[in-house]
């Protein structure tokens, strides 16, 4: 899908479509980073719990 097709669908200019797409990309990147951080925290917690269990 081209920027022009998206612009036509959104009834806006090509530059507006480009700006909207970049904004969405940026938000996707931020969300992905946040998910990765959360996943790392969960893994770290599980590792800690496993270590505590083996020490009992």
C-alpha positions as CSV (number, residue, x, y, z in Angstrom):
1,X,0.0,0.0,0.0
2,X,1.4,3.4,-1.0
3,X,1.3,6.6,1.0
4,X,-1.0,8.0,-1.8
5,X,-3.5,5.1,-1.4
6,X,-3.5,5.6,2.4
7,X,-4.0,9.3,1.9
8,X,-6.9,8.7,-0.4
9,X,-8.5,6.3,2.1
10,X,-8.0,8.8,5.0
11,X,-9.2,11.7,2.8
12,X,-6.1,13.7,3.6
13,X,-2.9,14.9,1.9
14,X,0.1,12.6,1.2
15,X,2.2,14.5,3.8
16,X,-0.6,14.1,6.4
17,X,-0.7,10.3,5.7
18,X,3.1,10.2,5.9
19,X,3.0,12.0,9.3
20,X,0.2,9.7,10.7
21,X,2.1,6.6,9.6
22,X,5.4,7.8,11.2
23,X,3.5,8.6,14.4
24,X,2.0,5.0,14.4
25,X,5.4,3.5,13.7
26,X,6.9,5.5,16.6
27,X,4.1,4.4,19.0
28,X,4.6,0.8,17.9
29,X,8.3,1.0,18.7
30,X,7.6,2.5,22.1
31,X,5.0,-0.2,22.9
32,X,7.4,-2.9,21.8
33,X,10.2,-1.5,24.0
34,X,7.8,-1.4,27.0
35,X,6.7,-5.0,26.3
36,X,10.3,-6.1,26.1
37,X,11.1,-4.4,29.4
38,X,8.0,-6.1,31.1
39,X,9.0,-9.5,29.7
40,X,12.6,-9.0,31.1
41,X,11.2,-8.2,34.5
42,X,8.9,-11.2,34.5
43,X,11.9,-13.5,33.5
44,X,14.0,-11.9,36.2
45,X,11.3,-12.5,38.9
46,X,10.9,-16.1,37.8
47,X,14.7,-16.7,37.9
48,X,14.7,-15.2,41.5
49,X,11.8,-17.5,42.6
50,X,13.5,-20.6,41.1
51,X,16.8,-19.7,42.9
52,X,14.9,-19.2,46.2
53,X,13.1,-22.6,45.8
54,X,16.3,-24.5,45.2
55,X,17.9,-22.9,48.3
56,X,15.1,-24.1,50.6
